[in-house]
């Protein structure tokens, strides 16, 4: 799916997850592992198109957080092994 994105979106995601991956690589110092990063960033990445109740929003946020965590943990495989060289 990532490769089907428009080029501008793919470049933006590569840089975003490059930063998140870099932060996660220093989690021993900053306590921001992929799970913690995902919880912080997920509510700002994807959301439901129309307002819903708190329960549905909570379920949706948890699903997005799992996706973001997966993308952070597998960013080298998804976005290329050279993701760390972006910086």
C-alpha positions in Angstrom: 0.0 0.0 0.0 2.8 2.4 0.8 4.2 2.1 -2.7 0.8 3.1 -4.1 0.9 6.5 -2.4 1.6 9.6 -4.4 5.3 10.4 -4.4 5.0 13.5 -2.2 3.0 11.5 0.4 5.6 8.7 0.4 8.5 11.1 0.8 6.7 12.8 3.7 6.1 9.4 5.4 9.7 8.3 4.9 10.9 11.4 6.6 8.3 11.2 9.4 9.0 7.6 10.1 12.8 8.2 9.7 12.5 10.7 12.6 10.4 8.4 14.7 12.7 5.5 14.0 15.7 7.6 15.1 13.9 8.6 18.3 13.0 4.9 19.0 16.7 3.9 18.5 17.5 6.1 21.5 14.8 4.8 23.7 17.2 3.7 26.4 17.9 7.3 27.0 14.6 9.0 26.1 12.1 6.3 27.1 10.3 6.7 23.8 10.0 3.2 22.4 7.8 2.5 19.4 4.7 1.9 21.6 5.1 5.2 23.4 5.8 7.1 20.2 2.7 5.5 18.6 0.5 6.5 21.5 1.7 10.1 21.2 1.5 10.5 17.4 -1.4 8.2 16.4 -4.2 10.6 17.3 -2.7 13.2 14.9 -2.2 10.8 12.0 -5.6 9.3 11.2 -9.0 9.9 12.5 -12.6 9.0 11.7 -14.2 11.1 9.0 -17.2 12.0 11.1 -17.6 12.6 14.9 -18.5 9.4 16.8 -18.9 8.5 20.4 -15.9 8.2 22.8 -15.9 4.4 22.6 -15.5 4.3 18.8 -12.9 7.0 18.9 -10.9 5.1 21.5 -11.1 1.9 19.4 -10.0 3.8 16.3 -7.1 5.4 18.1 -5.9 2.1 19.4 -6.0 0.6 15.9 -4.1 3.6 14.5 -1.5 3.3 17.3 -0.9 -0.3 16.5 -0.4 0.6 12.8 2.0 3.5 13.7 3.9 1.2 16.1 4.2 -1.4 13.3 5.5 1.2 10.9 8.1 2.5 13.3 9.3 -0.9 14.2 9.5 -2.0 10.6 10.4 1.3 9.0 13.7 0.0 7.4 11.8 -2.8 5.7 8.9 -0.6 4.6 10.7 2.6 3.6 14.1 1.2 2.8 17.2 0.4 4.7 18.7 3.8 4.1 16.0 5.6 6.1 18.6 6.5 8.8 20.7 8.2 6.2 18.0 10.8 5.6 19.5 12.8 8.4 
